[in-house]
């Protein structure tokens, strides 16, 4: 093996995409690769802990986030802005004494397939979504014109789209699928450019997924057939070791509440007696939604941790007084992995983004689902309809408000030891741990690294 084998890593510049790719980067560095990560100064704090751990083999390639040209869809606008780095990356590559043999880049950065071809190296896709979600997204972009023609007015909530070519023939109301594909305008340069990038993922040398066989085996097999080869690697869940308390404390940033205060509070609670409630880094509940949620919490006897960013502080202060120490309110970022892995936490109210989904499953806590957009509805379908490890509490955007009485009942029930969902998620948690310690995920990772060295 050549210790100098060099890999270029390019995450999509948002924390939810950067963090899991850096978790993978850590594992690759430990296997002897030299890695350069493309990152902006604003996101550099996410990389700094890794730079300290691997000072000789990890390097940063700093580029300021390119200016975003206004466009109706913010995702497309952000992706297109990254394409402005094509020439600067080429210039860096040409001047490097030992340039990378491959580029490992986020699935939103499909244009890097063309970049890799231009440089004469391999491109590997990294998917921050699950394989089912990735399969649906690729099908949407392949058939976007036909789908939009067949379904007419996307505002009709009764319309649904089915995917008979994907295992289990998933079907979704159109409003639950990625809006950007439903808004596609043929011939419009920005839409066409984004679509070409997404289709470019399927022309890549390989795909790495943050998932594991017991979670999505049928979809992994499907993707291998779609790609026409076996260079499809499920290497997840990509999470810091459960014994690495320091790394899990600081993963994703620093919060307002000292982590030790949270741990001291949790240490006083019985096993499986706490509901953790968090909706990720991008979502903020409306006042009506938060009011319904806090009302439900007042109707229960459960202990809870509530992450509530962007909500009126006076409202939350009054709520904390009413729950008399049963609840811990975090007004901002919280160390989610540390919380989920604590023995006292038994269930998780989540928007079901893929990172949170994996963290909940790996920790063995039952999920109460409240999807609001992106790939979250697909994740919920997997968790509830196929795996049986979760229950729905609400779904939809800002106008969707849960019934407080029913939500209170579900919160109480989620901590009951004998319900099937709790039993099944603990079994899946064991499978996740086995996969990354000595099972399929670690074997897939080692195979991937071996092939990189052979390049």
Protein Blocks (a to p, Z undefined) as FASTA:
>chain_A
ZZkbccdddddfbfklmmmmmmmmmmmmmnopacdddddfklmmmmmmmmmmmmmlpccd
ddddddddddfblklmmmmmmmmmmmmmmmmmmmpmbdcfbdcddfklmmlmmmmmmnop
acddddfbdfklmmmmmmmmmmmmmmmmmnopaklmkbccddfkbghiiaddfklpcfkl
mmpcghiaklmmmmmmmmmmmmpmbdcddddfklmmmmmmmmmmmnopakbccfbdcddd
fklmmlmmmgoiacfbdfklmmmmmmmpcehibccddebjkbccdfklmmmmmmmmmmpm
bdcddddehiafklmmmmmmmnnomaccdebdddfklmmmpmklmbdcdehiaklmmmmm
mnopacddddfbhjlmmmmmmmmmmnopaccfbecdfklccdfklmmmmmmmmmpckbfk
lmmmmmmmmmmmmmmmmmmmlmmmmmmmmmmmmZZ
